[in-house]
Amino acid sequence: MKKIIRTGTEFLSTLSRKVDPFANPDVSNKVQYLKEHGFVVLDHLVGSSQFKRIQKAVTSRIEHDLDFEYPCLAQTKINKTKHKELIDNKFLADAQMLEQQKLTFYSDDVKNYKQLLADYRPSTLKVPMPSESDFYQLWLDPVVCSIVSSYMGFYPYLVEAYIRRNFPCEFRVMNHYWHRDRNHHKYLVKAFIFFTDCDIDTGAHHYIAKSINDPRFRDKNYFDDNEINSVWPLGSADHMISRVPAGTIIIEDTRGLHKAGIPSRDFRDLGFAVFMPPNFFKPFKSFYELDEQIFNNLSDQQKLFVPTKNVV
């Protein structure tokens, strides 16, 4: 009954936000590719001055401003014996549980970026979406918006927006394992924005094409490499590896099998834009805030993707 109510609610919520399937003929081929494979790669921003400006801002926020979410997991505090249960469970735990295990660090523990890396060796630093016009112009890039809305058939909401820096690490954490996103049973699209050149040794993203409707690998939350590679080995046609330059955007239906690669050197900076259906009867939790003046400078199309409760 709950599923029927939820489906009906979402149907009513999207009726007034339907997309004209012929409104964006230039992106029709990309939408078709996304429908057939579960992902599509865009390179129209590679090398652009707009992207390079934001790329520098991302680096500054991480390395100079130390502007990321706390608490952070410290790999240096993990003990193979003491924390075996957490390790076996892929660190599927909330911040409170990690704090109780004394595995985290806070802003007060950080003197500078170099000290942070030396003392704590984090696997991931997560940067909240800055309320700045340049960032929203990128996250709501017109080409991305056109493809996502045409693929879904309506104008969805941007429900999450953030940046992650991934480092080499000894212990894998959740999204380092193969998984399917389960936030929604039918509609869930992400745009991955690469701020660094990416290859297999700098933490390439992996995706299994056409796996959205594949009945296999649904019996648990996470799967090891050997399980997935036994069906889709590295180098096979449907095993997509993001060997891409900075500025690339990959749009994915993440109900398909995917994982974050672990860098063996350097780091990987990746932006995330998460799109889901609007639900006016039960609004999503706000994961970012957008200044009203910046919102007013968005195009009419871009404004359709931002819940009004996120505008402050």
N, C-alpha and C positions, 0 to 999 in steps of 0.2 A: 504493500500500500504506500509506504514512504517513497519508494522508487517511482511509483505512478504519479504521486503528488509532485515530486521533484521534477520529473520530466514535463508535466503539465505546466508547472511554474516557469520553467525555462522556455518552453514553447511560447507562452504568453509574453515573456520578457523580450523575446527576439523578434516577434511579429512586426513591431514598428521599426526594427533596425535591419530589415532585409536589404541585401545588396543586389543591385541590378547586375545579372551575370554578364551583360554586354557593356557595362560601364567602363571596363578596363581591358580592352582588346589586346593591348601591348603586353600584358602579363599573362595572357591565357595559356601560352605554352608552358610557362613556369608553374602555373597552377596545375596544369595537367600532369606535369612531371612530379609535382608534390603529391598529387593524388595517387599516382602509380607507384612511386618509390618511397614515399613517406618523408622525403627531404628534398630540398632544392638549394643550390649554391648561388649566391649573388656576389659579383665582384665590381659593381659599378662605383664603389667608394674607394677602392684600392688606389693609394697614391694621391688622393684628393687633399687639397689644403684644409678643407673642413674636417676631414678625419684626422689628419696629422695634428691639428690644434687640440682636438679632444684627447687624442692619444697622449700628448704631453701633459694634459690636465689629469689624466688617470694616474700617470707615473708620479706626479707631484702629490696627489692626494694620498697615495700609498707610502711613498718613500720620505716625503717631507712632512706632510700634515698628519701622518699616521691615522688617517680617517677611516677606520673600519670598525666593524661590530665586535664588541667584547661581551662575555669572555671568549677567548680563543683557546682551542685545544693545543697543548704543548706536547709535541712528539718526544721531547727530552724527558718528560715525566712518566712516560709509559713504561711499565715493567711487564715483560713477557709472562711472568708467573703470576704476579699479583693481579694483573688486569686481563688474564686469559679469557674470562667470560665476555668482557667487552670486545676484545679482539675477535673472538669467535663470532660475536654478534654484529660484526662490521661497524662497531661504534654507533649502533642505532640507539642513541640516548639523547635526552634533552640536556640543556646547559646545566640545569640543577643537578642532574645525576653526575655529570662530568666534574662539576664543582665539588660535590661530595667526595669524589674519588681523588680530589686534589690534582686534577689533570689540566687545569686551565690557568691562564694569566689574564691580567687586566691592564687598562691604560696606565694605571699608577706604577705598574711593573716595567713599563717601557720607557727607556731614556732616549733611544734613537733607533732608526731602522736597522743599522748594523748590529747593535746589541740585541735587538729582538730576534734576529735570525740566529745569532750565536747561542743565545741562552735558551731559546724555546723551539727552534726549528719547526715552525707551524707547517702543516700540510696545505692549509688554505687560509687566506685572509679575505673576508667578505666586506666590500665597500658598499654602503647604502647609496641609492640613486641621488646624486646631487641635484638640488633644485636650481638648475642653471639651464638657460635656453639651449645652449649648444648640445647638451646631453639629450634633451627631449626631442630636438630636431633629428638626432641620430636614432634614438630608441623608437621614435614614431616616423621613421623615414617613409616618405610617400610610397616608394616601391614596396617596402615591407608591408605597410598598411593595406595596400591594394591586393597583394597576394594573400595575406592572412584573411582578410574579410571575404575575398572571393572564394577561397578554399572552404571557409566555414559556412558561407552563405548568408552571413549577417555581420554587423559590426560588433566584435567582441570587446571586452575591456582588457586593458593592460593592468593585470592584477599584481604583478611583481616586476621590479626593475632593480638590478643591482650588478655589481662587478665582482669577480673572484680572481685572485692571484693564486695559482697552484704551484707548489714547490715539490722537488724530489722528497720522498718520505719513505720511511721503513714500514709504517703501518697503514694499510689501506683504510679508507673511511667511506662508508656507504656508497656515494656516487662513483667511487673508483671501481665498483663491481657492476656487472651487467644487471640492468633492471628495466622495468617499465614504470613510467609515471602513472599514478593511480588517482590523481587529484580529481579527475572527471572521467566518467564512463564513456563519453562520446566525443567531446570537444576539448582538446588540449594542444596548443601549438606554442612552440618556443622559437625565438630568434636568438641565435648565438652570434655575438659580435666579437671578432678576434682583434685584440689590440696588440698582439705580438705575432710575428711569423710563427707558424706552427708546423711541426713535423712529428714523426713518431717519437723522437727523443726529447721533444719539448712538450709532451703531454697532449698528443693529438686526441681529438674527440672521435669516438667510434659509434657507428650506427649500422644496424642491420636493415637494409632496404626490404620493403614489402613485408616486414614482420608484424605490422599492426594487427592484421587479421590471422596471423599464424597461430594455431592452437597450442603450439609447443611453448615450454618455458613460462608457465603461468601458475605453477603450484607453490611458489615461494617468492619472497621479495627480491632476493639477490642470487646471482649465478656467477660461478667462477669462469675464468677464461677457457679452461679446458672443456667445460660443458658447451659453451657457445661455439668455440672453435672446432669442436667435433662435427658441427653441422655447417658452419660458415667460417672456414679457416681464413687466416690472414692471406690476402691476395685473391680471395674469391670475389666474384663479380658483385655480390650483394653485401660484402663487408666493407662499408665506407669508412675511410680513415681521412681525417681532415688535414691533409698536407696542403696548407693554404697560406698566402701572405696576409700580413696585417691589413685590415680594412675589409676582409671577407665577412659576409654574413651568411649563415646557414639557417634556413627555416626548416623546422622539424615538427612532425607530429610525434611527440615523445611518448605516446602510448606504445610505440615500437621499441624494440630492444636497443639500448644504448648505454654507454659508460664514458666517464671522464678518464682519459689517459693520465698516467703519472709521469711527469718529466724525469728524465735521467740526468738532465743538466739544465741550468738556467731556471726559467719559470715561464708560466703561461698566464696571460691576462685575458679574461673572457667576460664579455658583457652578456647579461641574460634579460630577455624580455619575454614575459609569460602572459599568454592571451587565453582567456576563458570566456564562456558565455556570460552576459549580464544576468544578474538575478536580483530584480528589484524588490522582491519580497524578503530575501535574506541576503543582504549585501555582504560581499567578501570583506575579510579583514584587510585594513589598509596596510600595505607594505612600503609605501612611499608617500611623500607629500609634495605638492606642486604649488609654488607661489602663484597667486591669482593673476599677477601681471604677466607672468610667463605663460600661463594658460590662455590668457586673452590674446597673446601673440601667435598662438597655434592656428593652423588652418582649420576650416570648418570640419574637414575630414578627420584631422588629428584629434580635435576635441571630442569626437564621438567615441574615442578609445579610452578616455579618462573619466572614471567615476567622479561625480561632483563632490563626493565626500572627501576625495583626495586633494581637493583644491582648498588652500588655506590663505 
